Amino acid sequence: MNAATITSKGQVTIPQEIRRRLGIRAGSRVEILVVEDHVEMRVVAPPAKVSGSGFGLLKSPRTAVPADFDVASRLRPEHC
């Protein structure tokens, strides 16, 4: 049996072995039920899938550069 300690905020850490077995990760949704004299917890939904590419995860405060922007045109001298 795995035992856990409840923090002063009422939080419990689910042991790693159980998280792995049930596929519980950060962001997973669980349902907690009181059944007679004990508590049952069920995984309701796994966390949202993260794209493998990572595209769109970071936001920049800068404005986007147009797709047709030519960097070389900025490097040419003005008088040529």
N, C-alpha and C positions, 0 to 999 in steps of 0.2 A: 504494500500500500504506500502511496506517495502522500506525504503530509506537507502542508504549507502554512505559513504564518500570515495572519491578517494584519495589515498596517493600521496606523491610527486613522487613516482616511478610508478604511474599509476595503483596501485593495489587496488582491491575492495574486501571487505569481504562479502561473501554471507551470509545473515542472517540464523541463525541456523534452524529456522522453514522451510525455503525453502530447505536447505541441507537435512534435514530429509525427507521431502516429496518426493524429487527427488532422494534420495539415493546417494547424492554427498558426497564423503569422500576424504581424502588426497590421491592423485594419480589418481583421476577421470579425464577423458579427456572431455573437453567441446569445443564446436564449437561456435564462436562468429560471428554473421552476422549483417551487417548494412542493415536495411530495411527502405527505404525512410528516415524518420526523427528520427528513433529510432534504438536501438540495441536489438537483440534477442540472447539468449544464449541457446544452447541445449546440453544435456549430450550425448556425443558420445560413451564413454565406461566407465564402472565402473572400479575401481582400481582392480588390480590383487588380486585374493583370497590368503589369508595367510593360510597356513596349520595350523590346530588346534593343532598339536603336537608341533610345533615350531622347529622341527628337521631341522638342516641345516641353521638356521638363524644366528648363531654365528660362526665365524671362529677363529681357534686357531693358534698361530704362531708355536706351537709344532707339531712334526711329529706324525702321527697316530700310535697307539699301535696295533700290530697284534691281530686278533680275538682269536687266540689260545695261547696268552700270559698267563702264569701261575704265578700269583702274589706270591703264596705260595712258589714257587721254589726260589724266591729271599729272602725269610725270613729264609730259612733253613741254618744252619751253613755249611760252606764249608767242614769241616772235617768229617761230618756224612755220 
